[in-house]
Amino acid sequence: QYISYYRQVKRINNQLHTYTLLVLIYFFHSTFMRVTSGMLQKCLLPHYTTSKTAFLCIDLQTAFAKNIPNFSSCVFVANRFSKLHGILHEHTTFHLTEQYPKGLGKTVDEIALPPLCKPVEKFSFTAFTPEIKQQLTGAENVVVFGIEGHVCVLQTVRDLLDSQHRVYLAVDGVGSQRESDLKPALKLMRS
């Protein structure tokens, strides 16, 4: 089961680092994470001391909840990365954006956000706003997930790559209203 989930995590820019192993941890069941969190810290911390990793959650808001077919999967992914950040909080950061929250609503309540995570309001497609750019200072790896895959996620990934970040896309956590929009965007982000 973990292997099939792992296959769905795609690298961008054909860069394979020890971090790829860490992405696998997010998929483990919460029971496994509770039982072995101390062991995970001992095994994973050496990989986090040399390069800082950021998790970037894009626009998982109430207005999209009914329109995105795999929205529950996106929420699941967000919660797993939030949990992983809770284990490795000194070596990772967790960031969240909201697209025009007055019109599209706030982030859905089902996401258990880390205590210090405050949403960054945005009005452009990219989540790589000046505020997020400043928050990502020092982060080499950025794990991206959210919606919509063919608009905000795609533009964010392009901007992150342009600014020399290593970008990892959690495919299970990326959604669009139409599959016909999402598939080409995922293909483009893999190239």
Secondary structure as GFF3:
##gff-version 3
##sequence-region A 1 191
A	DSSP	alpha_helix	2	7	.	.	.	ID=ss1
A	DSSP	beta_strand	9	11	.	.	.	ID=ss2
A	DSSP	alpha_helix	19	25	.	.	.	ID=ss3
A	DSSP	alpha_helix	30	48	.	.	.	ID=ss4
A	DSSP	beta_strand	52	58	.	.	.	ID=ss5
A	DSSP	three_ten_helix	62	64	.	.	.	ID=ss6
A	DSSP	alpha_helix	71	87	.	.	.	ID=ss7
A	DSSP	beta_strand	92	99	.	.	.	ID=ss8
A	DSSP	alpha_helix	101	104	.	.	.	ID=ss9
A	DSSP	beta_strand	120	122	.	.	.	ID=ss10
A	DSSP	alpha_helix	130	135	.	.	.	ID=ss11
A	DSSP	beta_strand	139	147	.	.	.	ID=ss12
A	DSSP	pi_helix	149	153	.	.	.	ID=ss13
A	DSSP	alpha_helix	154	162	.	.	.	ID=ss14
A	DSSP	beta_strand	166	175	.	.	.	ID=ss15
A	DSSP	alpha_helix	179	190	.	.	.	ID=ss16
###
